[in-house]
Amino acid sequence: MDEFDQIAKLFRPLTFGAPEALDLMDDAAVIAGRPGFDLVITKDAMVEGVHFLSQDSADLVARKLLRVNLSDLAAKGATPFGYFLAVAWTPAYDEARRRLFADGLRLEQRAHSFSLLGGDTVSTPGPFTASVTLLGWVEAGRMVKRSGARAGDIVLVSGVIGDGGLGLQAARGKLDGLGAEAVGYLADRYRLPTPRLALSAALRDYASAAADVSDGLLADAGHIGEASGLALAIDLERLPISQAAATWLARQTDPAAAYAALATFGDDYEVVCTVPPQAMDALCAAAAEAGAPLTPIGETRAGQGVSARWRGIDIALERTGWRHA
């Protein structure tokens, strides 16, 4: 298929008939304003060998691509509306593999009710690269920023922490002795994270600040602190972990260092947020009702930076998370 065949056969069906996309027959999309709402825009890219493994199935790559972008919208309290896609195909992506990639996009779009609005396709000798610009709507003035935290707020996180980093090791065959079930679970968590869109309403109603956990819990909590002009203190022993991560922890000789590793791995795509103490119970109740429970793990205070404590004692950190060059 040439570029125009791809547009007609692979991508036009993914517009789901959205009028803004103009059937992908123009050089741009047209998006009308929505009275009473703000348009939230986020963008994430994935590169083969950096964000996913070369042997990963093309449909899972596509689904992860959309999910990591959806995770950003979830942390902002926004509802997905549509997206723009840029893909740089390598020779390994033959027609069958490209169709599988489009199938993965379709599955996520249907699950979360949003459409493809436009984009571009090019060829490259490698590595395979794809980028999404995702749009969402939120009631005017109600987007949950990183900069809203205040001293004395409680820090909470959704889901479990550390599965993404352990999952990368599992997918690479570097986790021995955990058992096939745990290794398979962790690899799946790396390949297909869960965006916490169910939290959006609760965050809008109660959270003072929020960010998605992509580069590591401590790093992304630190981004809230930096934007809010505060320090954050995280109690590592309070981190929510999966049974598979608990099995891995039981094999480590230094529990403080092991928990610190889980908090800095990245690729979890959970939500870290802050809330005034008087609103914490209401936020946790709303999150639990939405099926995305939150766990208190620390607090904000005057100062700057993020610190990690192990049973009340500050521990030294070599790093707080992943940093791109």
Buried (B, 14 or more C-beta within 10 A) or exposed (E): BEEEEBBBBBBBBBBBEBEBBBEBEEEEBEBEEEEEBBBBBBEBBBBBEEBBBEEBBBBBBBBBBBBBBBBBBBBBBBBBBBBBBBBBBBEEBEEEBBBBBBBBBBBBBEEBEBBBBBBEBEEEEBEBBBBBBBBBBBBEEBBBBBEBBEEEBBBBBBBBBBBBBBBBBBBEEEBEEBEEEBBBBBBBBBBBBBBBBBBBBBBBBBBBBBBBBBBBBBBBBBBBBBBBEBBBBBBBEBBBBBEBBEBBBEEEEEBBBBBBBBBBBBBBBBBBBBBBEEBBEEBBBBBEEBEBBBBBBBBBBEEEEBBBBBEEEEBEBEEBBBEEE
